[in-house]
Amino acid sequence: MYELDPDVVRWNLHLLDFCSLGNNCSPQTITGYEKESSTTESVKEDFCNTTHASVENDEVIARALQEELSKLAAAEASVSVSSGQQHQQASVLAQDWCGPSRRHLNSERQNKREEVVTNEASFLELEESSVEREDRDLLPEIEDESALDGELGKRINQMVPIPHVPKINGEIPSVDEATSDHERLLNRLQLYDLVELKILGDGNCQFRSLSDQIYRSAEHHKFVREQVVNQLKLRADLYENYVPMAYNDYLQKMSKNGEWGDHITLQAASDWFGVKIFVITSFKDTCYIEILPQIQKSNRIIFLSFWAEVHYNSIYPLGELPMVETRKKKRWWWC
């Protein structure tokens, strides 16, 4: 017997008898190698008839190849399925379900942005409050008595005040009434040699005027408003009967920057700072109002002018008006 080639065995070709071309291109010869026990090898050539064997052999070869191809196809399909599963698994794993999803990441980013904005807003609030605290630290002490107070007091003593009744603001007068009231106020100031320091009309004119009289600067009006509201909260029993609305709503309203002050806040300012407040008015029947504190803490006197239901200014004796930045265009500032 001769040794079979491994590939021949793998493809089952050893079971077949087939013809091949010889050296002289003759289709009738087949070459085979026969191994004997002796060391001498011989080559045996023979002839075969291919008429019937070729058809049978072709069928066997086709069948063997088809089986092999089927096995290969099945193996490839198995590998493809396995690869697809692995790819799908890798795709699933690649999504990192344990980690944050894209939606979660977007949400986290949005939260971080909001947190940054909130932190910035908080920082600005802290910075503003810090500046306000520094401003408060820089506030001058309220003098017990001022030379200006004495001079103004002498002039105002010539007038007869009326008792002060705390009340909220009344209706804003018409243009004609306001013009007439303002003219009346100016005549009264001129009669007693008094002049107004024009205060900005941004809704804070009362608190700016109080700040100017107390600290000689209108820029501390926020601090003055804060103290007045504190007094209104601490001693609600003194003021709530004069407020024709829910008292908490009134407090909330008065806490807002730009909210007009009234005669109730004037009384609360007098009580908090413990000083007298004299208000020269434009009312027909009232030249000036004297507001007395519950407990007097200082001999200082606050002098204001009140253009009825329109505007407050800080007043000084003629010739004693503080130097302030002049405006290019003069105008009346309404609250």
Secondary structure, DSSP 4 states (H G I P E B T S, - for coil): -PPPPHHHHHTTGGG-------TT--TTEEEEEE--SSS--EEEEEE--HHHHHHHHHHHHHHHHHHHHHHHHHHHHHHHHHHHHHHHHHHHHHT-TTS--HHHHHHHHHHHHHHHHHHHHHHHHHHHHHHHHHHHHHPPPPPS--HHHHHHHHHHTTS--EE-------PPPPHHHHHHHHHHHHHHHHHTTEEEE----SS-HHHHHHHHHHHS-GGGHHHHHHHHHHHHHHTHHHHGGG-SS-HHHHHHHHTSTTPPP-HHHHHHHHHHHT-EEEEEE--SS-SEEEE--SS---S-EEEEEEETTTEEEEEEETT-PPP-PPPSS------
